[in-house]
Amino acid sequence: MYQIRDNINIEHTCNFIVSLCMFNEPLAVSIVTAIFNNIKKLGDAAKPFFDLLTHLTEYSGRTQGYPPFT
């Protein structure tokens, strides 16, 4: 969460999260819940978390045959 908050390489963070969550729906739900909880907590300072959510939903780097993150 600190890496996301500090806006450190959102693109790589997105790739990392997608790789971790591939075929692991409970982990994906946990990560999305953590992101939303931080958005609620940070309020106006939550822009990096919204950027990450945008990257996750528009993720185009996935290999054919793998499920989309969303």
Summary of the structure (lengths in Angstrom):
residues: 70
radius of gyration: 11.8
end to end distance: 19.6
largest distance: 37.5
contacts: 159
relative contact order: 0.20
helix: 69%
strand: 0%
